[in-house]
Amino acid sequence: MASLGQLFWSFFKIGTFTIGGGYAMIPLMEKELVDRHGWVTRDEFMGIITLAQTLPGIFAANMAAHIGWRLRGVPGAVTAVIGNILVPILIILALAMGLHYLQGNAVVEAVFKGIRPVVVALIAAPVFRMAKTARISLRNFWIPVLAALLIWLLGISPVWVILAAGIGGFVYGKYLEKKEVQS
Amino acid sequence: MIFWKLFCTFCKIGIFNFGGGYAMIALIQNEVVEKQGWMTMAEFTDIVATSQVTPGPIGINVATYAGYTAVVNAGYDPFWGVAGAFLASFSVILLPFVLVLLISKYLLGHKDNPVIKTVMSVLKLTVIGLIAAAAALLVNAETFGTYAENPLQFFLSIGLFAAAFIASLKWKVSPILQIVIAGVVGGIVYYVFM
């Protein structure tokens, strides 16, 4: 069974050595947790991915919380999450302080002037990638379009849009979808 | 009190985040730039860029950096900025963490429930719109420059945007590489030649 120290060290490695966000951690997690330590089976691991994706929050932190909990209860969950995010937090904090200190520096400003439009593209690109995997069709494409317009043009908070979508999805799934299948 | 507001704001961002790091960028943008006015759109864009080239979950990185910036912009010392950074990343994890533990303990068998599946597929579609709006809101003078003020920057920005867009979708070039290249191009063109 995993000790808290082992758990910390595993998630420490997973968090520290992946650049590119939570989903980039999946291969390293699989190697470390399934292949190396055998703490969860591959099937269980896939199930945990679904769970972590379904629940709100940060994917990697959700993975760490659930696996930590499974192995060592609540202390395990806390240990795994802290191990996972400790180094990333310290690195981004050091950069934040450094860049604030350099605020107004002509070189830094020039570099970021080049980067800003690319960031916009990096945020726009997943829209099209996700549209494919979410199986957008003629029947449901109004949902993302309406959500985007409400936020972009009317300035409605995404929080309300998410809330409305959740309630709408629940009502549809509970009362309307079944009837369609029956008839 | 900025720390209390920071706590509430990032708790909210955490619990309403369905759909990964980019969805969280959309939520954080709305809260910290539009609603609270803690930073400018350009500052926020720089935070997102920096968060993508350092290790760790993007949501955590953006929250940490935004927490620091919000507190320092409010006129506090960097020491309090660090406190703000830790507070923001703690708050963004807090509620989902509790939820993961509760669900792991009591509800694990229900994840194949058809109603939950429908709710999730509607949320997935909605999140696409959320991210599209975040991208649309970032298309402005702060990120692209203006034609009137600096035509060269304006056209170079559009060129870099188009190149990055195609590179991401068609060739699947890593975001880190794209940000590094754009930074080098920006440094050379805007610092060395202008």
Chai-1 contact restraints between the chains, C-beta under 6 A:
chainA,res_idxA,chainB,res_idxB,connection_type,confidence,min_distance_angstrom,max_distance_angstrom,comment,restraint_id
A,G15,B,G56,contact,1.0,0.0,6.0,A-B,restraint_1
A,T16,B,P55,contact,1.0,0.0,6.0,A-B,restraint_2
A,T18,B,P55,contact,1.0,0.0,6.0,A-B,restraint_3
A,I19,B,P55,contact,1.0,0.0,6.0,A-B,restraint_4
A,I19,B,I176,contact,1.0,0.0,6.0,A-B,restraint_5
A,G21,B,G21,contact,1.0,0.0,6.0,A-B,restraint_6
A,G21,B,P57,contact,1.0,0.0,6.0,A-B,restraint_7
A,G21,B,I58,contact,1.0,0.0,6.0,A-B,restraint_8
A,G22,B,P57,contact,1.0,0.0,6.0,A-B,restraint_9
A,T54,B,M120,contact,1.0,0.0,6.0,A-B,restraint_10
A,L55,B,L99,contact,1.0,0.0,6.0,A-B,restraint_11
A,L55,B,V100,contact,1.0,0.0,6.0,A-B,restraint_12
A,P56,B,I15,contact,1.0,0.0,6.0,A-B,restraint_13
A,P56,B,N17,contact,1.0,0.0,6.0,A-B,restraint_14
A,P56,B,F18,contact,1.0,0.0,6.0,A-B,restraint_15
A,P56,B,P96,contact,1.0,0.0,6.0,A-B,restraint_16
A,G57,B,G14,contact,1.0,0.0,6.0,A-B,restraint_17
A,G57,B,N17,contact,1.0,0.0,6.0,A-B,restraint_18
A,G57,B,P96,contact,1.0,0.0,6.0,A-B,restraint_19
A,I58,B,P57,contact,1.0,0.0,6.0,A-B,restraint_20
A,I58,B,G59,contact,1.0,0.0,6.0,A-B,restraint_21
A,I58,B,I60,contact,1.0,0.0,6.0,A-B,restraint_22
A,A60,B,P57,contact,1.0,0.0,6.0,A-B,restraint_23
A,A61,B,I93,contact,1.0,0.0,6.0,A-B,restraint_24
A,N62,B,V100,contact,1.0,0.0,6.0,A-B,restraint_25
A,A65,B,F97,contact,1.0,0.0,6.0,A-B,restraint_26
A,A65,B,V100,contact,1.0,0.0,6.0,A-B,restraint_27
A,H66,B,V100,contact,1.0,0.0,6.0,A-B,restraint_28
A,H66,B,S104,contact,1.0,0.0,6.0,A-B,restraint_29
A,W69,B,L101,contact,1.0,0.0,6.0,A-B,restraint_30
A,W69,B,S104,contact,1.0,0.0,6.0,A-B,restraint_31
A,I85,B,I60,contact,1.0,0.0,6.0,A-B,restraint_32
A,P88,B,P55,contact,1.0,0.0,6.0,A-B,restraint_33
A,P88,B,G56,contact,1.0,0.0,6.0,A-B,restraint_34
A,P88,B,I60,contact,1.0,0.0,6.0,A-B,restraint_35
A,P88,B,N61,contact,1.0,0.0,6.0,A-B,restraint_36
A,I89,B,T64,contact,1.0,0.0,6.0,A-B,restraint_37
A,I89,B,S89,contact,1.0,0.0,6.0,A-B,restraint_38
A,I91,B,T54,contact,1.0,0.0,6.0,A-B,restraint_39
A,I92,B,T54,contact,1.0,0.0,6.0,A-B,restraint_40
A,I92,B,N61,contact,1.0,0.0,6.0,A-B,restraint_41
A,I92,B,T64,contact,1.0,0.0,6.0,A-B,restraint_42
A,I92,B,Y65,contact,1.0,0.0,6.0,A-B,restraint_43
A,L93,B,T64,contact,1.0,0.0,6.0,A-B,restraint_44
A,L93,B,A85,contact,1.0,0.0,6.0,A-B,restraint_45
A,L95,B,T50,contact,1.0,0.0,6.0,A-B,restraint_46
A,A96,B,Y65,contact,1.0,0.0,6.0,A-B,restraint_47
A,A96,B,Y68,contact,1.0,0.0,6.0,A-B,restraint_48
A,M97,B,P78,contact,1.0,0.0,6.0,A-B,restraint_49
A,H100,B,V72,contact,1.0,0.0,6.0,A-B,restraint_50
A,A106,B,Y191,contact,1.0,0.0,6.0,A-B,restraint_51
A,V107,B,Y191,contact,1.0,0.0,6.0,A-B,restraint_52
A,A110,B,G186,contact,1.0,0.0,6.0,A-B,restraint_53
A,A110,B,G187,contact,1.0,0.0,6.0,A-B,restraint_54
A,A110,B,Y190,contact,1.0,0.0,6.0,A-B,restraint_55
A,A110,B,Y191,contact,1.0,0.0,6.0,A-B,restraint_56
A,V111,B,G183,contact,1.0,0.0,6.0,A-B,restraint_57
A,V111,B,G186,contact,1.0,0.0,6.0,A-B,restraint_58
A,V111,B,G187,contact,1.0,0.0,6.0,A-B,restraint_59
A,F112,B,D46,contact,1.0,0.0,6.0,A-B,restraint_60
A,K113,B,G186,contact,1.0,0.0,6.0,A-B,restraint_61
A,K113,B,Y190,contact,1.0,0.0,6.0,A-B,restraint_62
A,G114,B,A182,contact,1.0,0.0,6.0,A-B,restraint_63
A,G114,B,G183,contact,1.0,0.0,6.0,A-B,restraint_64
A,G114,B,V185,contact,1.0,0.0,6.0,A-B,restraint_65
A,G114,B,G186,contact,1.0,0.0,6.0,A-B,restraint_66
A,I115,B,A49,contact,1.0,0.0,6.0,A-B,restraint_67
A,I115,B,I179,contact,1.0,0.0,6.0,A-B,restraint_68
A,I115,B,A182,contact,1.0,0.0,6.0,A-B,restraint_69
A,I115,B,G183,contact,1.0,0.0,6.0,A-B,restraint_70
A,R116,B,T45,contact,1.0,0.0,6.0,A-B,restraint_71
A,R116,B,T143,contact,1.0,0.0,6.0,A-B,restraint_72
A,P117,B,T143,contact,1.0,0.0,6.0,A-B,restraint_73
A,P117,B,F144,contact,1.0,0.0,6.0,A-B,restraint_74
A,P117,B,S157,contact,1.0,0.0,6.0,A-B,restraint_75
A,P117,B,L160,contact,1.0,0.0,6.0,A-B,restraint_76
A,P117,B,F161,contact,1.0,0.0,6.0,A-B,restraint_77
A,V118,B,L160,contact,1.0,0.0,6.0,A-B,restraint_78
A,V118,B,A164,contact,1.0,0.0,6.0,A-B,restraint_79
A,V118,B,Q178,contact,1.0,0.0,6.0,A-B,restraint_80
A,V118,B,A182,contact,1.0,0.0,6.0,A-B,restraint_81
A,V119,B,T45,contact,1.0,0.0,6.0,A-B,restraint_82
A,V119,B,V48,contact,1.0,0.0,6.0,A-B,restraint_83
A,V119,B,A49,contact,1.0,0.0,6.0,A-B,restraint_84
A,V120,B,A135,contact,1.0,0.0,6.0,A-B,restraint_85
A,V120,B,L138,contact,1.0,0.0,6.0,A-B,restraint_86
A,V120,B,T143,contact,1.0,0.0,6.0,A-B,restraint_87
A,V120,B,F161,contact,1.0,0.0,6.0,A-B,restraint_88
A,A121,B,F161,contact,1.0,0.0,6.0,A-B,restraint_89
A,A121,B,A164,contact,1.0,0.0,6.0,A-B,restraint_90
A,A121,B,F165,contact,1.0,0.0,6.0,A-B,restraint_91
A,L122,B,P175,contact,1.0,0.0,6.0,A-B,restraint_92
A,I123,B,A134,contact,1.0,0.0,6.0,A-B,restraint_93
A,I123,B,A135,contact,1.0,0.0,6.0,A-B,restraint_94
A,A124,B,A135,contact,1.0,0.0,6.0,A-B,restraint_95
A,A125,B,F165,contact,1.0,0.0,6.0,A-B,restraint_96
A,A125,B,S168,contact,1.0,0.0,6.0,A-B,restraint_97
A,A125,B,L169,contact,1.0,0.0,6.0,A-B,restraint_98
A,P126,B,Y22,contact,1.0,0.0,6.0,A-B,restraint_99
A,V127,B,I128,contact,1.0,0.0,6.0,A-B,restraint_100
A,V127,B,I131,contact,1.0,0.0,6.0,A-B,restraint_101
A,V127,B,A132,contact,1.0,0.0,6.0,A-B,restraint_102
A,M130,B,I128,contact,1.0,0.0,6.0,A-B,restraint_103
A,A131,B,I128,contact,1.0,0.0,6.0,A-B,restraint_104
A,A134,B,K124,contact,1.0,0.0,6.0,A-B,restraint_105
A,A134,B,L125,contact,1.0,0.0,6.0,A-B,restraint_106
A,N140,B,L125,contact,1.0,0.0,6.0,A-B,restraint_107
A,I143,B,L125,contact,1.0,0.0,6.0,A-B,restraint_108
A,I143,B,T126,contact,1.0,0.0,6.0,A-B,restraint_109
A,P144,B,L125,contact,1.0,0.0,6.0,A-B,restraint_110
A,P144,B,I128,contact,1.0,0.0,6.0,A-B,restraint_111
A,P144,B,G129,contact,1.0,0.0,6.0,A-B,restraint_112
A,A147,B,T126,contact,1.0,0.0,6.0,A-B,restraint_113
A,A147,B,G129,contact,1.0,0.0,6.0,A-B,restraint_114
A,A147,B,L130,contact,1.0,0.0,6.0,A-B,restraint_115
A,A148,B,G129,contact,1.0,0.0,6.0,A-B,restraint_116
A,A148,B,A132,contact,1.0,0.0,6.0,A-B,restraint_117
A,A148,B,A133,contact,1.0,0.0,6.0,A-B,restraint_118
A,I151,B,A133,contact,1.0,0.0,6.0,A-B,restraint_119
A,W152,B,A133,contact,1.0,0.0,6.0,A-B,restraint_120
A,W152,B,A136,contact,1.0,0.0,6.0,A-B,restraint_121
A,S157,B,N30,contact,1.0,0.0,6.0,A-B,restraint_122
A,P158,B,A26,contact,1.0,0.0,6.0,A-B,restraint_123
A,P158,B,L27,contact,1.0,0.0,6.0,A-B,restraint_124
A,P158,B,N30,contact,1.0,0.0,6.0,A-B,restraint_125
A,P158,B,L130,contact,1.0,0.0,6.0,A-B,restraint_126
A,V159,B,F16,contact,1.0,0.0,6.0,A-B,restraint_127
A,I162,B,F16,contact,1.0,0.0,6.0,A-B,restraint_128
A,A165,B,V122,contact,1.0,0.0,6.0,A-B,restraint_129
A,A165,B,L123,contact,1.0,0.0,6.0,A-B,restraint_130
A,A165,B,T126,contact,1.0,0.0,6.0,A-B,restraint_131
A,G166,B,V119,contact,1.0,0.0,6.0,A-B,restraint_132
A,G169,B,T118,contact,1.0,0.0,6.0,A-B,restraint_133
A,G169,B,V119,contact,1.0,0.0,6.0,A-B,restraint_134
A,G169,B,V122,contact,1.0,0.0,6.0,A-B,restraint_135
A,F170,B,V119,contact,1.0,0.0,6.0,A-B,restraint_136
A,G173,B,V115,contact,1.0,0.0,6.0,A-B,restraint_137
A,G173,B,T118,contact,1.0,0.0,6.0,A-B,restraint_138
A,G173,B,V119,contact,1.0,0.0,6.0,A-B,restraint_139
A,K174,B,V115,contact,1.0,0.0,6.0,A-B,restraint_140
A,E177,B,T118,contact,1.0,0.0,6.0,A-B,restraint_141
